[in-house]
Amino acid sequence: MHYPLTDQQRAAFNRDGAVVLPGLICDQQLDTGRVAIDRAMQQSDNYFRRLRAWENDSTLKALCCDSQLPAVVAQLLDTEQVNLFYDQVFTKEPGSASPTPWHNDQPYWPVRGAGVMTLWLALDDISVDSGPLEFIAGSHQWDRWFQPFVAATDGSAESNYDPEPAFEPLPDFESQRGQHNILCWELQAGDAIAFHALTVHAAKPNVSSTRRRRGYAIRYTGANVTYHEGPANNPRLINPDLQHGDQLDSAQYPVVFPATPGLGNHAAENKPVSAT
Ligand SMILES: O=C(O)CCC(=O)C(=O)O
């Protein structure tokens, strides 16, 4: 399947750091993806710790690595190579979830370089009361790196942790809403949002009484992104095969564009990922 990106979508991604891609995945990918995401939910009861599911799931591996998605990323990042970085499941069940606090992603990640982004897939219809994401338009261009927070099990912020001194304290964006252009979209199942790793974002709680809100975030990198060892890195994303400054190509971060059908010997095969 080929997904035709428009010039307007590419321009919006570059300008705002976030853009909606309607109908990015087809019905069959949606159906199989939902089953796989429900399986991946068993990994952990912690909102932020259901990650690297593709390494043990052939459906998610196909979606992340061998689908139309890497080519879409290549166009958005204007890059000749795309690596899969990792995937993450975000599920807010009806009436039960906290808001996801404002943050930007790259300070948590052991990678450096300009071309780092997420395709966040909506696996359910998402309305304003069922946990949509919000983005501060243009914040990826600030080049501001905010201190990571430690999340409570439900995804709410508990505290900051071991910040790199270079990272600045997270402003109270919630109280500064009026100062920013905040983007928030209702989505249909199968739609996606592409966003840059430095775009400041959050998500509302799911206050609906019946609707699930399953999100599947796939993180990708473009060319010239390198491995970074630093104290704020999420320990679950550490790649034991790489050293500071290395190119990312490895079993954990396979090249997915240009296409390498089946990924040959590049991709991680059924390595256990610790559940916490
Ligand atoms: O879906 C959410 O609640 C948060 C998503 C998020 O923060 C991310 O994908 O980086």
The ligand as a Gaussian input file, in Angstrom:
#p B3LYP/6-31G(d) Opt

LIG

0 1
 O       -0.801000       8.992000      23.857000
 C       -0.406000       9.610000      24.848000
 O       -1.078000       9.764000      25.852000
 C        0.965000      10.199000      24.873000
 C        1.721000      10.030000      23.609000
 C        3.072000      10.591000      23.704000
 O        3.406000      11.334000      24.596000
 C        4.030000      10.226000      22.678000
 O        3.706000       9.450000      21.776000
 O        5.176000      10.724000      22.747000

